[in-house]
Every structure is written in structure tokens, then in C-alpha cells.
Amino acid sequence: MQLGEIKGIGLTTEKYLNELGIYTGEDLINYYPFRYEIIEKTNIDDLKDGDKIIIDGTIESLPNVIYFRGKNKNKMSFTLNTGDFITKIDIFNRANYIKDKLLIGTQITVIGKYDRKHNSITASDIKFGLIEKTVIEPVYHSSFKINSTKISKIIKKTLDKVKVLDYIPKSICEKYNFMDKERAVKIIHNPQDKRSLNKALERLKYEELFNFMLKINYLKNSKKQGDGLERKVDYKKVTDFIETLPFELTKDQDKSIQDIYNDLISKNRMNRLLQGDVGSGKTVVAFIALYINYLSKYQGALMAPTEILAQQHFNNIKKILPSLNIVLLKGKMKAKEKRETLEQIEKGQANIIIGTHALISEDVTYKNLGLVITDEQHRFGVNQRGNLKNKGINPDILYMSATPIPRTYALTLYGDMDISSIKTMPNGRKPVETILLGSSKEDINKYLSMMLREMKNGHQIYAVAPLVEESEKIDLKNVYEIEENLKKAFKKFPDYKIGIIHGKMKPEEKDKVMKEFKDNKIQILISTTVIEVGVDVENATMMIIYDSFRFGLSALHQLRGRVGRNDLDSYCVLLSDKETKRLDVLTKTNDGFKVSEEDFKLRGGGDIFGIRQSGDMNFKLADIKNDFELLLKAKEDSARFIKSQEFEEDINKHIKEEALNSSNQD
């Protein structure tokens, strides 16, 4: 069913839904809430100052609006009679939307934070009507163009119009006494009580995990013997090349190279995950893999998630393999340069191709692609990785990830892959000293003094903020506030330049700032987490992370890995007055595997596996840590199901097709 067929969805609303990845009625009913708001009237006598409050009442005065920063920001205030008392309500940035509806005598429900001293409420939301009972309200990922309430209304209108496909075999539904899928979907979008909502969530979470493990188990079972490329490579040529490198490989790097070599010369297609800490030397292992592939007379391709990183890989591999024809393929190239590059790839003149997602464009034709490597594999979706693989006849696949995953989870989640891990760091690297500081004047002076010392020594600094712009809801540092404060702190040193980079900037703007930082034209780079996966700046010896409690441990460890990429003393300063016990883990270890283990215990899989909305970990409801027992059940059930007559007879055809489609991509 197309969105235009659904009553209440016009062209504008359809466009806004498309921007959220919703294109059909099926997409709509599968667009699950990411959380729920439990609306239940609060007993004000039980509240402390600053507690969340949900209260209803009648408006007693017309709203007064104060505008600031032009007309973009505003504060609206009015009084509410709850029947027991009269209180002042303040709400930010809603005047343009609801002011005209807030008339005297209107009954509303207010959700917000209670200020006992001033008998006022700072509202985060206002709903029209009184609370008659406990309400469980779904909250959806939305945009400033279409809000969660509108999405909820549209979904409820659609629920009875779209066929719901059940992806769990009948025998398994009976085994666990799962509720009907159609009923579960209706409950999750329109819950009436907590008990039925929990049962619906369990049912739908299991389905996600079952489908995921079915694909993995199917891929594992369908690996064909003898489906690899025929290669003959003398390992002595590999060791001779390794001896020419200007550095000595670690034991783990040597072991990983041996694993990859054995895969490449075997009759079976390689499907390997190479994981290791930031700075552990995965990239040089990947380069050697490309060299082995070259010796067997095949083309090799390495796909990086950003142009900055692709350029860096290109520059570095040219240094260690100067005799090979290595080309760089990016999204933005001059027409003549791109045409010549594509011609070299098609004719087989290009031995190694480094690039971004441009490598999978329709206009790229490889003559004999034998090896595909994806760097930071979790940042590419399944389709992107699959499209690159499909550019070759049956190329070997190597995935790289700088986010170490605890072995127990890796064996489950990447059960169809072989895994190589690099735990030892290259010689000469000093561990980054991590310091946890608060917001006291003494602590601020301490890190400012450290920054000044590093800059006087000619070194550079990252300053990381969790937000781009100011927010009324969350009091966090943002890049522009940090810039202003640091300019004040170092105003006596005008030669020290400060730059800003964040996700809302255009790619060419980010590239320009990053290049200036790499060339030491900028001494302090204020950034959001866009530098987590990025360019090596060996001269950067210090990182300041503001409001570090907002990040997962693995994300902080990834950020920390941007410094200490040299033989200089390097520092990471975590600024936080909250969750200091959790953050203290980072002051005690630089081992990414230990950090990821702790992070998994504390926060679950979302932070560990990278961006939640990409790649294989695109679960709408399931959480790898909290639902790990459910995942293990799904793993066992799916493995058993694949071997059963029920699967062979195709009773649940759509499941089998899901697995087959996945095998064609991965």
C-alpha cells in the first residue's frame, strides 16, 4: 500500500515521512516507537524539587510570550488551576505552535519539571485534555517537520489496512506461546496496559533476533566448499615484502596476516572480520592483504567510510607499495580524472583501488576484482557492502572494525565469519594518560594549563562536544560555547588558532578544516564525534571531552584513539561531574577489549557496534545486552529450524527468502 492511498496523508506529509525512511503502509506499521511516555497524574506531596511532574488542570491566564535571539527562541508563561492549587507554567519554543490554543478555560495536561521553591513547572510537553486513567503513549523518532503525535495518529489509522507478515514459524510460536503478530503490532502502537505491551515487545523482539540469527546460520550452512578464487602465492614473497617495511609488525599482526594468507590460498572464499583497537595496526595488515591479492594477479578494493580516510589510506599505501598502480576513487572528482580512473579499473591497469562508496557506483566496472576490504565495516549498510562484493565474480571479503567486540558476543553475532583480533599495540606507542576532571575552578585551570603547555611545545589538541547547538532541554556544552570560552582563555596567545568541525557542515567544509588541522594551521580543533573515525594527526597529543558522561565507554575509547599516535606523551581529559565511577574505567586501562566488555555490561550493544541505524545491527526493538538470552534462544531455534522439514517444505516461505536475500548481499 502506497502512502498516498492512506487517508490523511497528503503530498507534504508523504514527503516528510519519506525523509524518515517511510515509503509504504508496510514501512509505517513497522516504524516502531523507540520509547513510551507513561502519563499518570503525580501526587505533588511526594515530589522533591526538580522532580518530573505530570499534572492536569484548567488554564487561568492567557500566555505571555518573551522572544529572544530574534524570533527563533521564545519562552511562554501562563497560570494553571489544578483544582488543588494554582501554579505557573513555563514552556520554551512552543509559542508558534500552541499559543493560540491555550485559551482561558482550556483543560490540559502538563509534563515537566517541578520547582517547589517558586511553585512553578518548566514544561517539556503540553497535551490537551485531562488525565482520566494511566496512559501509555508511544514516542517515535520524528523531525521538526512532522512530530511524534502526528506519526502516531497516522499509524493508528493504517493498522487495519495493511497485511501483517508473520516471520516466526508456527511451531516456535506454539513453543513459546507467543501472541499473534498482528495483535502484537497493534498493541505496540496503541498499548492499553503494561502487561500486554511487555508480551507484545517480547514477541516482536524475538522475531527480529530470530530473523537475524536465521540469516547468520543460513550463511554459515550455505558456505560452499571450493567456491573461492584459485590463487598460488609464495609466502616468502610476502615475508620479503614485510621485511622492507620501516617498522616491525606485532605478534598479532603477524598472526592476522597468516590467517588472511591461508584464507586467500584456500579453495574457500574468505569471509573474515579483522578487529582491533584504534592505532593497533589493522590498516597495514589490510595493505599486506591487498599485496597478497596482487601477487595472485587480482584487483583489490578498499572502501572507507569518508573521503578524508580514503585519501589517507591512498597516501599511506602509495608509500609502502610505490611500484603498484594504485588509484583513488571519490565522489567528487574532475570529469577527466574520474574518466581516466574508471578506464584503468575496467582495463585491469589499476592493481589496487581505494575509495569511498563511489567504489560501488553503477559506472564502476572491475576487470577481475579478487579482494574486497571494508574499513569500519559497521558504518556501511549490508546493501553497500554487498554491492561492492557483487562487483567481482566471487571475491574474498575482509571486514575491519576498530570497535573491539567481546569474544562471546562476536562469536554469536558474527557466527558466519572467521575473526582475527589485534590486541598488541605497535612498538614505540605510549599509552594515552587519561584524566578525569570536574567543573571546579581548580580543575578548569588544570586542563587549560595542560593545553597551553602542549601548544607551547608545538602540539595540537582536540576538544570534543556532544552537541552542535544550545538546547534548553539538556544543559550541555556545545561547539560554539567551547570556542567562545577557549578564545577568552587564550586571548593572550592570538597565534593559536581554533577551528570547528561537526556533522551539520558540508563535506567540503569539513575536509577544508581537517586539512588545516593536519597541516598545523589550526592548533585546537573543536569537534563533535565526527572525528571518531578519521585522519591520523600525529602531532595531536591532547583531547578534551566535554560532558563525557553523555558518551558510552567504547565511544570515548574510540575518541581517545585519535591521540597518542606517536612516541610523544599524550593525554585525554574527561570532563564530567556525573557518572565518575563508570568513567573511571578509562583512567585505568587503554585496552579496548576490556573497555568494550565493561561498556557492554553497562550500556548494551548499541554503543559498541557503532551507529545503531546502520549495518547488521539495525534492530528496531531488540537490545543485544538486555535481550542476549532471547538472542541465544533465537540462535538455537533458527539453527534447528533450518535443518527441519518445515524449512525445506517452505511452510514459511518469506523467512527463507529473507535468508536467501541476505546471503546474496553478505
Beta strands, then each sheet from edge to edge (+ up, - down):
strand 1: 35-39
strand 2: 52-59
strand 3: 64-68
strand 4: 73-81
strand 5: 86-92
strand 6: 107-115
strand 7: 120-128
strand 8: 135-139
strand 9: 271-276
strand 10: 299-303
strand 11: 326-329
strand 12: 352-355
strand 13: 369-374
strand 14: 396-401
strand 15: 418-422
strand 16: 433-437
strand 17: 460-464
strand 18: 498-501
strand 19: 524-527
strand 20: 540-545
strand 21: 571-575
sheet 1: 1+ 8-
sheet 2: 3+ 4- 2+ 6- 7+ 5+
sheet 3: 11+ 12+ 10+ 13+ 14+ 9+ 15+
sheet 4: 16+ 21+ 20+ 17+ 19+ 18+
end
